[in-house]
Amino acid sequence: NALVRIAPCGDNICATNLWIRDPSKGEAVGDRLVMSLEPQSASSFAGTAYDPKRKLRYSIAVSASAKSLTTRGCFLGKMFCKDVTWTAAR
């Protein structure tokens, strides 16, 4: 559904959309999610994510494995959460 570059941006990590399969849902190339993360273990991180386009701040947890990266973003006191699993582009 999307091709996203995850890279440092200042003191944070940014996920920037490089390609979107269906832009009708509001996502666009160039949209960014700015994450401020702290290590929780060797393969997991937690912190906040800010979506400048929507002006929304989320709590976020990130866990990595050899084959994928899973993000769990929540807002409104963790009442609403969504998990997304990412795989590296080849």
C-alpha positions as CSV (number, residue, x, y, z in Angstrom):
1,N,0.0,0.0,0.0
2,A,2.9,2.4,0.6
3,L,6.6,2.8,0.2
4,V,8.1,4.7,3.2
5,R,11.6,5.8,3.9
6,I,12.6,5.7,7.6
7,A,15.5,7.9,8.4
8,P,16.9,10.3,11.0
9,C,15.6,13.9,10.9
10,G,17.3,16.0,13.4
11,D,17.0,14.4,16.9
12,N,14.0,12.3,15.7
13,I,13.2,9.6,13.2
14,C,11.0,10.4,10.2
15,A,8.8,8.1,8.2
16,T,8.3,9.8,4.8
17,N,5.9,8.5,2.1
18,L,7.7,7.9,-1.1
19,W,4.8,6.2,-2.9
20,I,1.1,5.6,-2.1
21,R,-1.1,3.0,-3.9
22,D,-4.4,4.7,-3.1
23,P,-4.1,8.5,-2.3
24,S,-7.9,8.8,-2.0
25,K,-7.7,8.0,1.7
26,G,-5.7,11.2,2.5
27,E,-2.2,9.9,2.3
28,A,0.2,11.6,-0.1
29,V,3.7,11.3,-1.3
30,G,5.9,13.5,1.0
31,D,3.7,13.2,4.1
32,R,5.8,12.6,7.2
33,L,5.4,11.1,10.6
34,V,8.0,12.5,13.1
35,M,8.9,10.0,15.8
36,S,10.6,10.6,19.1
37,L,11.6,7.1,20.4
38,E,13.4,5.7,23.4
39,P,14.8,2.1,23.5
40,Q,12.8,-0.3,25.6
41,S,14.9,-3.4,24.7
42,A,17.4,-4.4,22.0
43,S,14.5,-4.7,19.4
44,S,11.8,-2.4,20.7
45,F,11.2,1.4,21.1
46,A,8.4,3.5,22.5
47,G,7.6,7.2,22.4
48,T,5.5,9.7,20.5
49,A,4.8,10.3,16.8
50,Y,3.6,13.6,15.4
51,D,1.7,13.8,12.1
52,P,2.2,17.5,10.9
53,K,-0.4,17.1,8.1
54,R,-3.2,16.3,10.6
55,K,-1.7,18.0,13.6
56,L,-2.1,14.9,15.7
57,R,0.2,13.3,18.3
58,Y,0.1,9.6,19.0
59,S,1.8,7.3,21.4
60,I,3.8,4.8,19.4
61,A,5.6,1.4,20.0
62,V,8.0,-0.1,17.5
63,S,9.3,-3.6,17.5
64,A,11.8,-5.0,15.0
65,S,12.6,-8.5,13.9
66,A,15.0,-9.8,11.2
67,K,12.2,-9.7,8.6
68,S,9.8,-6.9,9.6
69,L,9.0,-3.8,11.7
70,T,5.7,-3.5,13.5
71,T,4.3,-0.2,14.7
72,R,1.5,0.3,17.1
73,G,0.1,3.8,17.2
74,C,-2.5,4.9,19.7
75,F,-4.4,8.1,20.6
76,L,-7.0,9.3,23.0
77,G,-5.4,7.6,26.0
78,K,-4.8,4.4,24.0
79,M,-8.5,4.0,23.3
80,F,-7.9,3.8,19.6
81,C,-4.9,1.9,18.3
82,K,-3.7,0.5,15.0
83,D,-0.9,-2.0,14.3
84,V,1.0,-2.0,11.0
85,T,3.6,-4.5,10.0
86,W,6.3,-3.3,7.5
87,T,8.7,-5.3,5.4
88,A,11.9,-3.9,3.9
89,A,11.9,-3.0,0.2
90,R,14.2,-5.0,-1.9
